Amino acid sequence: MPDVVRLTSLEDLLRSSHLVTLHAPLTPETRHLIRADTIGLMRPGALLVNTCRGGLIDEAAVADALRAGQLAGAALDVFETEPLPADSPLRSLPNVLLSPHAAWYSRASLAALPVRAAQQVVDFLAGQPVPSIVNPEYLGHVAQRA
């Protein structure tokens, strides 16, 4: 099977990506990870998605890049200040999709959530695979304790 993961620097990743999605904790090292200089490394017309932590991006720099066309678009459901201030320039840009962090919550999904959770517990106790368990090798340790 060919390698599907390649370790690279952030700079090389930004230079080569058409779409950048952020999946990082907010730490002193990652605050404003996406800012004017890192956006400048990105391909013209790149897309940016942040559904992780608002502080990962410098919103003013992103707004500037969106207005200038450096970024073709952005989809954001987390913001440096929540809720997003009414005067944020991001609100008026046509190439930005803004949604609350809990955008998936519909009446139907909220009704289904406890049923799915209960079914996963039943499956787990019956020794059935539970796809949401990302470390199934741990199940052996749980079974040994029971």
C-alpha positions in Angstrom: 0.0 0.0 0.0 1.5 3.4 -0.9 2.1 6.0 1.8 -0.8 8.3 2.1 0.7 10.6 4.7 3.7 12.8 4.1 5.3 14.8 6.9 6.0 18.4 5.7 6.6 21.8 7.1 3.6 24.2 7.6 5.1 26.5 5.0 5.3 23.7 2.4 1.8 22.5 3.3 0.4 26.0 2.8 2.2 26.5 -0.5 0.9 23.3 -2.0 -2.7 23.2 -0.7 -5.8 24.3 -2.5 -7.9 23.8 0.7 -6.6 24.3 4.2 -8.6 23.0 7.1 -7.5 23.6 10.7 -7.5 20.8 13.3 -5.3 22.1 16.1 -5.6 23.1 19.7 -5.3 26.7 20.6 -1.9 27.2 22.3 0.5 30.1 22.5 2.3 28.4 19.5 -0.8 28.1 17.4 -2.5 31.4 18.1 -2.9 33.2 14.8 -1.3 30.3 12.9 -3.1 31.8 9.9 -2.1 35.4 9.6 -0.9 37.8 6.8 2.4 36.1 6.3 1.2 32.6 6.3 -1.8 33.5 4.1 0.8 35.0 1.7 2.4 31.5 1.4 -0.9 30.0 0.3 -1.9 29.5 -3.4 -3.9 32.4 -4.8 -7.5 31.4 -4.6 -7.1 28.8 -1.8 -10.0 28.0 0.5 -9.7 28.1 4.3 -11.9 26.2 6.8 -11.7 26.6 10.5 -14.0 24.5 12.7 -11.6 24.1 15.5 -10.6 27.2 17.5 -11.2 30.8 16.6 -7.9 32.1 17.8 -6.0 30.0 15.2 -6.7 32.7 12.6 -6.1 36.4 12.6 -9.6 37.4 11.5 -8.5 40.8 10.2 -5.8 39.3 8.0 -8.2 36.7 6.7 -10.8 39.4 5.9 -8.1 41.4 4.0 -7.0 38.3 2.0 -10.6 37.5 1.2 -11.2 41.1 -0.1 -8.0 41.0 -2.1 -8.8 37.7 -3.7 -5.7 35.9 -2.1 -8.2 33.6 -0.5 -11.2 32.6 -2.7 -13.3 31.8 0.3 -13.5 30.8 4.0 -15.9 28.7 6.0 -15.8 29.4 9.8 -17.8 28.2 12.7 -15.5 29.4 15.4 -14.3 33.0 16.0 -11.8 34.8 18.1 -14.7 36.5 20.0 -17.9 34.5 20.3 -20.4 35.3 19.2 -18.8 37.0 16.2 -19.2 40.8 16.8 -21.9 42.5 14.6 -19.3 44.8 13.2 -16.9 42.1 12.1 -15.8 42.6 8.5 -16.2 38.8 8.0 -20.0 39.3 8.2 -20.2 41.5 5.1 -18.0 39.4 2.7 -19.8 37.4 0.1 -17.1 34.7 0.0 -17.4 33.7 3.6 -19.7 31.0 5.1 -20.3 31.6 8.8 -22.2 29.2 11.1 -22.4 28.6 14.8 -20.1 25.8 16.1 -23.1 23.6 16.7 -24.4 23.9 13.1 -25.2 20.2 12.9 -27.8 20.3 15.7 -31.2 19.9 14.2 -34.3 18.8 15.9 -34.0 15.4 14.3 -30.3 15.0 15.2 -31.0 16.0 18.8 -33.8 13.4 19.0 -31.6 10.7 17.5 -28.5 11.5 19.7 -29.6 9.7 22.9 -30.9 6.7 20.9 -27.6 6.4 19.0 -25.6 6.7 22.2 -27.7 4.0 24.0 -27.4 1.7 21.0 -23.6 2.1 21.0 -23.5 1.1 24.7 -25.6 -1.9 24.0 -23.4 -2.9 21.0 -20.3 -2.3 23.2 -21.6 -4.5 26.0 -22.6 -7.2 23.5 -19.0 -7.3 22.1 -20.1 -5.7 18.8 -17.9 -3.2 17.0 -18.6 0.4 17.8 -17.3 2.6 14.9 -17.0 5.7 17.2 -14.4 4.0 19.4 -11.1 5.1 17.8 -8.9 2.8 19.9 -10.7 -0.6 19.8 -7.5 -2.3 21.1 -8.4 -0.9 24.5 -11.6 -3.0 24.6 -9.4 -6.0 25.6 -8.3 -4.1 28.7 -11.9 -3.3 29.6 -13.0 -6.9 29.2 -10.1 -8.1 31.5 -11.3 -5.8 34.3 -15.0 -7.0 34.1 
